[in-house]
């Protein structure tokens, strides 16, 4: 199994909202499952408002049920 670190992610937008943050998760994080030998995926977030909105939490619950914390 390979251990890899991806990030940090840099945004070009001046303001990040939950929709932009969720788009980033869908484009990058959610695609990591498709990598060979992906292993366990850990996501570190800081509970900033865009990171913890219901829309983002629902997507994380769907993609990583019972395996993510914030």
Order of alpha helices (4+ residues) and beta strands (2+ residues): alpha-alpha
